[in-house]
Every structure is written in C-alpha cells, then in structure tokens.
Amino acid sequence: MKNDRAQAIRQYLFSNGSSPIANIAQAVGASVPTLRRDLAELEEQGVILRTHGGARLAEEFQVEVAFEQRESQSLAAKRAIGDLAYDMLQPGSSIFLDSGTTVLQLARRIRVNPIPLNVFTNCLPAAQMLIDVEGVKVTVLGGQLRKENSSMVGPLAEEMLQRLWFRQLFLGAGAIAEDGYLSSLDENEARLNSVMLARSEQRILLADCGKFGQRLTYRVAPLSDLHTVVTDDAMSAEWVERIETMGVSVRQAEQLGGVR
C-alpha cells in the first residue's frame, strides 16, 4: 500500500467518521478489492477498525490525523518560515523549539541541513525528527502529555524550564489577537509558553499570517515581549506596522524562497 493512499484513507475517515467501503474507495481513487486489502493492512496495524460493510478510524489515531491536517494547512508558508528561521540559528548554541506545526518545519530544516546545536523541546514530533541527526543533542521536557499537540506541559515541565537558559526560543502561537496578545487554547500550554519566554535571551515567534487577528481562550504574553516575528509574505502591511510599533522586528519569508 502506498503511503499517500494510506494517509488519504486515514484523513477521509477522520473527516467523515464510519464510512461504507464504496465511499472510501471512491474518495481515495482505489478499486474496492484494493481498498479491502488496504483496510486489512491498516486494521492489522491498529489504525482502523472494520465495521459491517465499512470502516472507521481507531480512537487513538484521531489525534494523530488531526495533527497531520493542521500540519498540511498553509504548508508552503510554514516551510518558508522554517527556512528563514533556520538562517537565524547560531551553531553550537542552546535553543528551545516550542510545539506546533510551524516550529516543526524548522526541525525538519535542521534535519536536512544539520548544524551543531543543543536543542530543548516539549514537542515530541520535533524530538523524533532530530533524534538521530549528527551534531544535534536533543533534550525533551518531562511532564504531562498534551495529546492534541503531541507536547509536554504541566508543573514538571515548568519546573525543568526554570533551571535552564536558552540563547534562542522559537515559539509557536495558536492565535495573535488585535490587542497584540498571543493566546492558546490550553491553559497549561499558555503557562508553559510564558516560562519559555522568561528563560530565553532571543525570543522569536514563528507564525503564518493566518494566526493574526485571532483570539483563543488563554492569554500568553504581548508581542512586545518578543524580539522578532517571522511570518510569510501574505502578512498585511497594517499588521507589520503594528508589530514594528511595539519595537519588534518583522521578517517575512516569501513562499518561493525570497526574503523581505
């Protein structure tokens, strides 16, 4: 079974729930006999459960597919942001990679072009991405697993951060509101982000333009606590001016590889 078809099956079942085999086959462009073989393989792997005449995604894989879908949103912008953030790295320094799909693109870039780094993170996918990269030492925060973001949060993670200091923090954001405050959907994540900011010398936000003008439940910090915002070239001039008025540098990554 091709990986892209397996992913298509998983995403279809995530979006549509329990579905008839004929519908799944049509959605992923496979014949019914081929799909039946695919489903048997996925069931053996524990990814799906077959029902009478159909299939549904296994409960434990719901979160993973949700993360995959977020990762694929605005992917070109996130990759461009990750590339520009990579150029800001200082070989041999200690950095912190926050959880989230935009920061994960920076981890992917480090994997492709390794440089000596001491990487700390609360993001399990980022740690896994860098686990065998030559010259990169990876330390993962302990604590409570937040399954929605595959990240470590909670009092233990906060306590560990209090004992550390980072040359650079690469922070993600769930939303940046009109009043200039970063916010998160999760209370523990918001609190941990605040500690990250307090323990870092150079604080860099990685966020595509779609995150700006949005608000979530828990406030993290004002944009003025940051040194640099790295975003994409679709960011409005109004937002760029607003951020720079706060004394924060804005760098825009063009999705075709250029830099503003």
Beta strands, then each sheet from edge to edge (+ up, - down):
strand 1: 19-20
strand 2: 48-51
strand 3: 54-57
strand 4: 94-97
strand 5: 117-121
strand 6: 136-140
strand 7: 144-146
strand 8: 151-153
strand 9: 166-171
strand 10: 175-176
strand 11: 181-184
strand 12: 200-206
strand 13: 218-222
strand 14: 228-232
strand 15: 249-253
sheet 1: 1+ 3- 2+
sheet 2: 6+ 5+ 4+ 9+ 12+ 14+ 15+
sheet 3: 7+ 8-
sheet 4: 10+ 11- 13+
end
